[in-house]
Amino acid sequence: MRQLTYLKIFMLSFLLIGFSACDSFLDVNENPNEPEFVDENLQLPALLGYFSYRVIANEPVRVSSQWIQQTAWNGVQPSADTYDYIESDPNNFWGVYSYVTVMNNVKTLIAQAEENGMNAYAGMGKVVLAWNMSLITDFFNEAPYSEAFDPSNTTPGYDSQEEIYEAIFDLLSEALDDFADPGPITPGSDDLLYGGDLDKWTRMTNTLIARYNMRLSEAPGNTRVNRANAALQALGVGFGSNADDANFAYAVTAGQENPWYQFVIDSKWDTRNQLSRTYVNMLKELEDPRLPVQARQAGAVSVDGEVSGFTPEPFSSDMYALDDSTYFGHLNAHNGVGQTNVSSIGSFYSAPDAPVTWISYAEAKFLEAEATLFTGGAALAQPVLHDAVRASMEKLGVDDIAIDAYLFNLVDLAALVSEEAAHEQIMTQKYIASFLSVEAYHDWRRTGYPDISPVDPPAGQVQPELSEIPRRFPYPTNEFQYNADNVANTGVLRGYDSMTFRVWWDTRD
C-alpha cells in the first residue's frame, strides 16, 4: 500500500478546507492557488490520512485510555488522568479536526463523486462521515448533524443521538450500495487504507454496522436480542480473517511516523503517557502473552525518547510477578516517578512505521461472541470467544503454543452462574484486545466491564474534581461562544459536572 507524505496530506487538507468556498476574484480569471475543483483521487487520500491521524488515533483515545486505565500520565498532576478535562480541551477534536476538516470536506467529496457517477468514492466518503459522526455523538451525545453542513447556518441545531444513529446506519447502507455499483472509475493507490479493494471496504462497512448495533444494545427502546441478531446478520458478511483488518500504514520518514510514536515515544512531543498499573497487573495476573507486545520493558523510554542501546531482557514467566519491575505500570492519578521506571506502549503499536488499526477481525469475533451469548447462550458463545482471543493474539504475533495454553486456562462460559458473568468474561477479554481503541471506553460505559474503580490520588496531592470516571466529553468552549442557545438546550451543565451526564445509549447502573 502506497502512502502520501504527511506534507502532501497537510497541503491537500489545507486546500480541501478552503476550496469549496473559493470563488475567482474576477469572473474572467481563475486563481491557480485557489482551485474550485479538486479531483476525487486527490481528496480521498487527504481525508483518509487526516482522519486516521487527527481523529482515530488522537484526542478521543488518548484521553479515554487513561480514564479506563489502560494508560496513565506519568507526570505532574492534575491531568486528564485525574479527570481534569475542561471545555477548551475538545475544541480541536470537535471543531478543527471533525466538523471543519473531515466531515465538511467529506460532504464535498460525496456530492462531487455522486455527481460524477464515481460511487466508490462516494461510498468511502459516507463510511468516513458515519464513523466520524459516531465518534462525535458517542463522546458528546446530542450534536449538530442535519443542519451542520449548511454554510449559511452559523448556529446549527443539535440532533438527538437516536437521530444521529439513524443517519449513521443510513449512510453505511448507502455506502454498501455504492460499493456494489462503484461506477466507471474506482480508487487505487489513492485509497491509503485498502488500496482500492472494495470487497474489504464492504466487509469493513458491515463490521461497522455490527459494532453500532451492539453499541445500541442497551439503548432505550432497544433490546439485546434484537440488536444482537442485527449484528450477527452484518457479521455474516463482515470481516473473515485478520487479513481484512483496516490497518492504516505509516513510515519511518520524519513527519510520516505513527501517531502513537509521535505522541508518546518521540521526545519532540512527550514521553509521559505510559502504561497503567491497573492494566499491566491485569495482564500479569492472567499470564497474558500479549504483555511483552503491548508494553515495552521499563527503561526502554526516557524523557529523551527511546533509550539508545537499550536491549530488552528475553521474556520469561517470572516477569508475570506483580512485583517484577521488567514490565511495570504507573498508578493512575499519581505524580510521575520517571519515565525509565515505567513501561511505555509496545513497539507493535508505537514504532515509527507501526500501522494504526481502525477496526479488526478480532473485534468482529468479540462482537459475535457477545451477540451469540445474547441470542444462543454461553455454550454457543464459548468457541467464538476462543476465536476472538486467538485472532487478537495472532495479530500480535503470539506463538501457537502460548495461545493454546492461554485458551486452555480460559474460563468456561457455560460453567458460570449467569449470563452476566459470561458477559463480563467476554468484555474483559475484549478490553485487552481493544488496547488503544476507543471501543474499550465505549464498551466499559455500555456494559460496566471490566470493573474499574475511579482514581485515588495519594493524600497531599491535588484531588480530582469528579469522584467517578467521566461518562462523556464536555461540550467545547467554541460551542458556548458561537452556538450558545443550542448547546444550552441539551441541558448539559458546564464545568466538570458535565462529564457525569450520560449519552443516550449509556443506560447501565
Helices and strands as residue ranges (DSSP letters): H 6-19, H 40-51, I 52-56, H 59-67, E 71-73, G 80-82, H 91-91, I 92-103, H 104-115, H 119-140, H 161-180, H 198-215, H 224-235, G 242-244, E 246-248, H 259-260, I 261-265, E 273-275, H 277-285, H 291-294, E 301-302, E 305-306, G 317-320, G 339-341, H 347-350, E 356-359, H 361-376, H 378-395, H 400-408, G 413-415, H 419-433, H 438-447, H 477-482, H 484-488, G 496-500
